[in-house]
Each structure stands twice: as structure tokens, then as C-alpha cells.
Amino acid sequence: MVNRKEFLKNIAPFNILPETVLDEVSNMMKHKVFKNSETVYTQDETPLNTIDVIVKGAYNAYFYDSNNEIRLEELYAIGDIYGGSSVLLNKHYSIRTVVSKPDTEILSLDKDEFKALCRSYNKFFHHFTIQFGNKMLNDEYAHFVKRNTTFEENFMDADIIFTRKISSITPRLLVTCSIETPISEVAALMSNKQVNCVYIKEGDELTAFVSKDILIKEALASGKKVNTPVMEVAHRDIICIQKDALVYEALLALYPSKQEYILVKDGTESLGYLSRYRLLTEHAQSPLVFIQSVKLSNTILDLKEKWSRVPEMISLMIGRGVHAEIVNRIVTTIADEILLRIIDGVQKEMGPAPAKYCFMVIGSEARQEQTLATDQDNAIIYEDKANEQRELVRKYFLEFADRISTRLNDVGFKFCTGGFMAKNPKWCHSLSHWKRNYDMWINEAAPDTVTKFSTFFDCRFVYGEKDLFDELYNHMNNCIDKTSTKFLMNLVTNALRYEAPLTLFNNIKTFSKDERKVFNIKKAMNPIVDMMRMYSLKNKILVANTGNRMKALLEAGHINEVKYKEMQHAYYYLMGVRLKSQSSEILNEFREATNFIEPKKLTQVEQATLKEIFKFIKDLQWGIKMSFNKQG
């Protein structure tokens, strides 16, 4: 028998795996010998528990047609792999009948370990999907595969629903007009060109748009004259999406707004527009339809029932290979919708607020990195009022916040153990008070005040008067210019406070929790979150999402392409493991989701990948420490 590891080093896609992972994989593979010719798998009948790598001899694979005639024979020779497409896309049943040649030897890899490799390494996964896609270009092959409905269920759902790009949908015609165009002419344009949206050009730029709904509600209903310039009713908040983006991203961009249309671009060139309805019909069975149903929920019981269905949705998406970043954003969007419904309900109960206000979220929800074990983190900003009104205003908003937090807790979003909630008088203030908070935190630069500034650096507007949020955010931006060396020192200390859970011998470090040996995956991820926040603060990069911070740092030249890809892979792999574990705790173990993971419940590939990632995080922290010491 050949040396397994050396053999696999020359076989795609095993040759892209890290050395330590390849060690694990080669050790876990089983060696099997077929002395005589025998049927190994039968088309659509035999379940595949492994994928097979041919070491010696060959497999002969083929289809049987309706007349039981052999069709499309293919020889799998030394170095070829059989079973990848069957495991990934055919519910683990063999796509074809396979017969071994005499004296054939194989190395087989358990299907769960194989799927773990696919989840962990995109290039490994894409090797099999590209291979399968090329075979599907053969009409006869496609005919045999598509006869099987399980293929349709697996492939269409997994590949198209979650990975379809905007470029696969033809946008509606881009129709433009000038800012002086009368609304009567715009209406005629819509009718003649059969479009529901017209974009307004100023010079070479598209700066506003007007839809059929806007014309009806803001022009006709309000009695505007037919010669009124279109800019009097047009909206300037154009939402754009690049053609290479996912359809999911377009829908998620539209959800926070009430807009129905999104402008499709190729770089700086505008191609046309797509409607929310069109995007939704492309995803009739997707979680985005579920999000729409959350919008229609009116009671706490309804909202609680909706949130209780999220773990199963997460489990499905992670199982289908949906990127953890997309899963995070979908979960966050659902959480946002629930929060909006609750705020609306409380607002109706209590009547008009005595002052303008905005409700913002902080922490993981602000970063759009919501999981199933995330508590509520939020705050309220309200406008400054005269002295005689302050007590009344404050009393209203504390009661308002208390009702919101209580209902969030009833739905399933637990009270924050650290007290970072609007119901806490510390985090429910006037705009001027909030500004003083930021000034104090930046000036004192003590460890606890730096932590508070960092916490509220991750903030996002959700409800109310956005102008209040924008003014505070701009103030925070100005505060960053005043950061002292002491502040930066404590920022670095924060980024180094959590160590990667590795033992001296590079095994996963665990501790005992309820008679289980576990590690805390949230704390394992914190170094990356803290480092990205630290670099973003230092370089005034005002985006909240950790992945987007990485991208912004790359574009600004603060990190290189290699480091960016390594950090993206590390962070979202950990997030995927975290989401998978939490959904399993709820669905399979019937307990609350936590951040504790038992290594023994992970596959060997997952354990090996985690060790590699933890080593990478350790190296990142070491690099920061060395850089900081040099500056010091």
C-alpha cells in the first residue's frame, strides 16, 4: 500500500488542504481491496457512506436507461474520486451504477468527514461542484440525473436559492429624465416604456428616482399640477447593488427601507432596476418570504412562534452550505423585524412620544452578526428639551424602553447580563448627554471607558429619527481624532484579552461545564472581532460588520490580500460552527443555545481545522503584540 499522505498530496482537491488537516484525513481513510469484479454501487439505490479515491485498478461507472441498457460508461482510474456529487447533491445515493475492476484498491473517506471538508474549504467544495457542472453540460448525462427528483430538491435549493447572483436576472429597462421634467411627462414615460420606476439624472449622475407609487401618493393625491418638476416629489435615497452580488444581498438591502426598487450596477455603469416583488418571486421558498411573514405578525405570541422557527432555518441553511455571513444577516434581519414590530406596538400603547428619539442596537446585532445565543443590546437617544420638560421626557422613555425590553425577553431575546439595554437609565439619554459620554470615554481613556467606547462604536440605527443617530455618530467620528496613546494602548489590551483555546501541544483547550469538556467559541472568535474593531477605530473606518471591516481595511491598504482571505475564512468558519452547534442544541438536545462546544462532537476534520484557525489567531495576536512593543 502506498504512503497515504504522499499519495493524496498529488490528488486534487486534497492537495489544497493544510498539512495538519491532510495528516488527519489520511489517517482516518479506510483501505479497501476488491479482488474480483463486483458491483459496488447501484444507481439511485445504494446509499453512499463514503467517497472513494482509486489507488489501484479502476471503477467502471454507468447509467441504466429505461430499457435496462448501459449508457454513458466512464472509467475512474488511479487518482480519480467517486461519490462527491452523490453525497452533496443526491441525498447520499449513488448517481450511477459502479462496478470495480479486479484487484482494485481504494481509500474511502466517511461522508460526514467529506462534508466537513467541503464546509471548511471552499476550493475543495468547488472542485466537486465544477466537476459536476461540467458533466451536466452533456445533455444525456443531464437527462439521467434530472430524472431523479431528489437531485432537483438538493441541487436547486442548495445551489440556486442561496448562491444565485443578480446577473442571472435580467433587470428592467433603465429609463431616465432630467430634474426639470414635468411629472406628466414622467407618467407618460412610464406608460410608453412600460416601467414602474424612472431615475433622475443630474449631469452624468443618477441622483434620485420616482416610482409609480410615489407619483400617485405624492403628486396626484396631493393635487400637484401636471407641470410640477419631478424633483419636487422624487426620492434621493437610491439603493444600488452590483450585478455580481447575490440576490439575497439585494433583498437584505431593501428590507430595512420601504423602497420597492433597487438599481443594478456594473462597476459605475447603471444597467437597470429590479423590484422587491421580482426578487421575492425568484425565491418563493426562501427565508426571505418568512421575513415578510414576520412583518405581518401582530402579537407577542406570533413573534415568539416566528423566532422559535429560526433554529430549524439556520440548521437547513448551514447544512446546505450557505455562507455563515449570509445566515448572520438573515437572522439579524428577522431579529430587526421582531424589534420593529415590538416598538410599533409599544408606541401605539403609550401614545406619541414627548420628544423626537431613535432606538439603536449595539454589539453583535449592530454588527449584523446575530446568533441564537445573543442577548439584547440596545439604547435610546432622544432630543434635548427645556429643563421643565426633562423629567417628563425621561420618565416616558424609561417606561417605553422597559416595555420593549420585557417583550423582547418574552419572545426569546434575553435581558443583557451586562445591563447594556435602553431600560437601564445609563443607556437612555438625551443627545447632548450621549455626546458627553463619548467625550468622557475618549478623554479618560481608562480600561473600562475604552471598553465602553468600543462597545458603542459598534452601533446601528433601527427606529425613529435617524438624524439624531447620525449626529451622534458624526460626533463619535470626531472623537476618534482625539484618541491618545493611552487610549490606543488599552484598545490593544482589549484585543489581546482573549487567548486562542490551544494547549501547549496545540490541542483544543477545554474546561468542564455541566460534566462536559467544552470550549467557548464566542471567546475564541472575540480576538478577531476585537482586532478588526481596533484597526477600524485606529484608521477611522466607520463600518460595523466584522467582515466588512476586513474588506475596508484591505481596500485602504492596511492589510494584504492573503491576510484578508485568511481572516475571512477563519472568522466565518468559526461562525458556521457556532451557528450549527447552537441550532443543534435547540433542535436535537432540547436546551437553550449556548456558546459552549464539545470537541468530541465535532468531526476529525472540523477539529483539525479549528486547531489551524486557533494557531492563526494566536499568530495574529503575537503580531499585534510585537508591533505594539516596537511602537512603545
C-alpha positions, 0 to 999 in steps of 0.5 A: 500500500502506498504512503497515504499522505504522499499519495493524496498530496498529488490528488486534487482537491486534497492537495489544497488542504493544510498539512495538519488537516491532510495528516488527519484525513489520511489517517482516518481513510479506510483501505479497501481491496476488491479482488474480483469484479463486483458491483459496488454501487447501484444507481439511485439505490445504494446509499453512499457512506463514503467517497472513494479515491482509486489507488489501484485498478479502476471503477467502471461507472454507468447509467441504466436507461429505461430499457435496462441498457448501459449508457454513458460508461466512464472509467475512474482510474488511479487518482480519480474520486467517486461519490462527491456529487452523490453525497452533496447533491443526491441525498447520499445515493449513488448517481450511477451504477459502479462496478470495480475492476479486479484487484482494485484498491481504494481509500474511502473517506466517511461522508460526514468527514467529506462534508466537513471538508467541503464546509471548511474549504471552499476550493475543495467544495468547488472542485466537486461542484465544477466537476459536476457542472461540467458533466451536466453540460452533456445533455444525456448525462443531464437527462439521467440525473434530472430524472431523479427528483431528489437531485432537483430538491438538493441541487436547486435549493442548495445551489440556486436559492442561496448562491444565485447572483443578480446577473442571472436576472435580467433587470428592467429597462433603465429609463431616465429624465432630467430634474426639470421634467414635468411629472406628466411627462414622467407618467407618460414615460412610464406608460410608453416604456412600460416601467414602474420606476424612472431615475433622475439624472443630474449631469452624468449622475443618477441622483434620485428616482420616482416610482409609480407609487410615489407619483400617485401618493405624492403628486396626484393625491396631493393635487400637484399640477401636471407641470410640477418638476419631478424633483419636487416629489422624487426620492434621493435615497437610491439603493444600488447593488452590483450585478455580481452580488447575490440576490439575497444581498439585494433583498437584505438591502431593501428590507430595512427601507420601504423602497420597492426598487433597487438599481443594478450596477456594473462597476459605475455603469447603471444597467437597470432596476429590479423590484422587491416583488421580482426578487421575492418571486425568484425565491418563493421558498426562501427565508426571505418570504418568512421575513415578510411573514414576520412583518405581518405578525401582530402579537407577542405570541406570533413573534415568539412562534416566528423566532422559535422557527429560526433554529430549524432555518439556520440548521437547513441553511448551514447544512446546505452550505450557505455562507455563515455571513449570509445566515448572520444577516438573515437572522439579524434581519428577522431579529430587526423585524421582531424589534420593529414590530415590538416598538410599533406596538409599544408606541401605539400603547403609550401614545406619541412620544414627548420628544423626537428619539431613535432606538439603536442596537449595539454589539453583535446585532449592530454588527449584523452578526446575530446568533441564537445565543445573543442577548439584547443590546440596545439604547435610546437617544432622544432630543434635548428639551427645556429643563421643565420638560426633562423629567417628563421626557425621561420618565416616558422613555424609561417606561417605553424602553422597559416595555420593549425590553420585557417583550423582547425577553418574552419572545426569546431575546434575553435581558443583557447580563451586562445591563447594556439595554435602553431600560437601564437609565445609563443607556437612555439619554438625551443627545447632548448627554450621549455626546458627553459620554463619548467625550468622557470615554475618549478623554479618560481613556481608562480600561473600562471607558475604552471598553465602553467606547468600543462597545458603542462604536459598534452601533446601528440605527433601527427606529425613529429619527435617524438624524439624531443617530447620525449626529451622534455618530458624526460626533463619535467620528470626531472623537476618534481624532482625539484618541491618545496613546493611552487610549490606543494602548488599552484598545490593544489590551482589549484585543489581546484579552482573549487567548486562542483555546490551544494547549501547549501541544496545540490541542483544543483547550477545554474546561468542564461545564455541566460534566462536559469538556467544552470550549467557548467559541464566542471567546475564541472568535472575540480576538478577531472581532476585537482586532478588526474593531481596533484597526477600524477605530485606529484608521477611522473606518466607520463600518460595523460588520466584522467582515466588512471591516476586513474588506475596508481595511484591505481596500485602504491598504492596511492589510494584504490580500492573503491576510484578508482571505485568511481572516475571512475564512477563519472568522466565518468558519468559526461562525458556521460552527457556532451557528450549527452547534447552537441550532443543534442544541435547540433542535436535537438536545432540547436546551437553550443555545449556548456558546459552549462546544464539545470537541468530541462532537465535532468531526476529525476534520472540523477539529483539525481545522479549528486547531489551524484557525486557533494557531492563526489567531494566536499568530495574529495576536503575537503580531499585534503584540510585537508591533505594539512593543516596537511602537512603545 
